[in-house]
Amino acid sequence: MSHFALLTLHLFAAILFVGTVFFEVLVLEGIRKRVGPDAMRKVETEIGWRARRLMPFVIAVLYMAGVTMAWQYREDLARPLDSSFATLLSIKIALAASVLAHFITAVILGARGKLRSRHTKVIHLSVFFHVVLIVFLAKAMFYISW
């Protein structure tokens, strides 16, 4: 597959994933007090249902395309401190691995019936800050050097 096709798949999947995280953290949390607990529970249930159907495919495309693109930089990644690009890409990959760990944790907790509102809130906030840094690094690694 061409680099352009991989990049396009990666970007569309990232837009969907990051957009969902932003929506949940910035929009849904902002309306929680205005709509009341019953309406909010219904909204969260329906959004959760849809996300559980869609996100595994989005994440699979996002990570497969990302790993495939990272493969071309394997020599740089073998020496992450030799260049600013390799350092920033390594940090981006570590953050992406952490996001995946968050997602897997949420899936496991949910499957066991142990995913509580507090867990969800903490996971969403953590993933939110991770993806903000990942998006920054995605551009910074091509423009920032030392």
C-alpha positions in Angstrom: 0.0 0.0 0.0 1.3 3.5 -0.8 2.4 5.9 1.9 -0.3 8.3 0.7 -3.0 5.6 1.2 -1.7 4.6 4.6 -1.4 8.3 5.7 -5.0 8.9 4.5 -6.4 5.9 6.4 -4.4 6.9 9.5 -5.6 10.5 9.3 -9.3 9.6 8.8 -9.1 7.0 11.7 -7.3 9.6 13.9 -10.0 12.2 13.1 -12.7 9.8 14.1 -11.0 8.6 17.3 -9.7 12.0 18.4 -13.0 13.7 17.5 -14.9 11.1 19.6 -12.6 11.7 22.6 -12.9 15.5 22.2 -16.7 15.2 21.9 -17.0 13.1 25.0 -14.7 15.2 27.2 -15.5 18.7 26.0 -19.2 18.5 24.9 -20.8 15.7 26.9 -19.1 16.7 30.2 -20.2 20.3 29.6 -23.9 19.3 29.3 -24.0 16.8 32.2 -25.4 19.3 34.7 -27.9 20.9 32.3 -29.7 17.7 31.2 -30.0 15.8 34.4 -28.9 12.3 35.4 -31.7 10.4 33.7 -31.2 12.0 30.3 -27.5 11.9 30.6 -27.5 8.2 31.4 -29.6 7.5 28.3 -27.3 9.6 26.1 -24.2 7.9 27.5 -25.8 4.5 27.0 -26.6 5.2 23.4 -23.3 6.8 22.5 -21.5 4.0 24.3 -23.4 1.4 22.3 -22.4 3.0 19.0 -18.8 3.6 20.1 -18.4 -0.1 21.1 -19.5 -1.1 17.6 -17.4 1.4 15.7 -14.2 2.1 17.7 -12.6 -1.4 17.5 -12.5 -1.0 13.7 -11.3 2.6 13.9 -8.6 1.7 16.3 -7.5 -1.3 14.2 -7.1 0.9 11.1 -5.4 3.7 13.1 -2.8 1.4 14.7 -2.2 -0.8 11.7 -1.6 2.2 9.4 0.5 3.8 12.1 2.7 0.8 12.6 3.1 0.3 8.9 4.2 3.9 8.5 6.5 3.8 11.5 8.2 0.7 9.9 9.9 3.0 7.4 11.5 4.9 10.3 12.7 1.7 12.1 16.4 2.7 11.8 15.7 6.1 13.4 13.6 4.4 16.1 16.4 2.1 16.9 18.4 5.2 18.0 15.6 7.4 19.4 18.0 10.0 21.0 20.1 10.5 17.8 17.7 13.1 16.3 14.8 15.3 17.4 12.6 13.5 14.8 13.3 10.1 16.3 12.9 11.4 19.8 9.5 13.0 19.1 8.3 10.0 17.0 9.3 7.7 19.9 7.4 9.8 22.4 4.4 9.8 20.0 4.5 6.0 19.7 4.8 5.6 23.5 1.7 7.8 24.0 -0.2 5.9 21.3 0.7 2.6 23.1 -0.6 4.1 26.3 -3.8 5.1 24.6 -4.2 1.5 23.4 -3.6 0.3 26.9 -6.3 2.6 28.2 -8.7 1.3 25.5 -7.9 -2.3 26.3 -8.4 -1.6 30.1 -11.8 0.0 29.4 -12.9 -3.0 27.3 -11.8 -5.5 29.9 -13.4 -3.6 32.8 -16.6 -3.3 30.7 -16.6 -7.0 29.8 -16.3 -7.8 33.5 -19.0 -5.4 34.5 -16.5 -3.3 36.5 -16.4 -0.2 34.4 -17.8 2.6 36.6 -18.5 6.2 35.8 -15.4 7.3 37.7 -13.2 4.9 35.6 -14.7 6.2 32.4 -14.1 9.8 33.4 -10.5 9.2 34.4 -9.8 7.1 31.2 -11.4 9.8 29.0 -9.4 12.6 30.6 -6.2 10.7 30.3 -6.8 9.7 26.7 -7.8 13.3 25.9 -4.5 14.7 27.1 -2.6 11.8 25.4 -4.3 12.6 22.0 -3.7 16.3 22.3 0.0 15.5 22.8 0.0 13.0 19.9 -1.6 15.5 17.5 1.0 18.1 18.5 3.9 15.6 18.1 2.5 14.5 14.7 3.3 17.9 13.4 6.2 18.9 15.7 8.4 16.0 14.6 8.6 17.5 11.1 9.1 21.1 12.2 10.9 21.1 15.5 14.6 20.2 15.7 17.5 20.6 18.1 
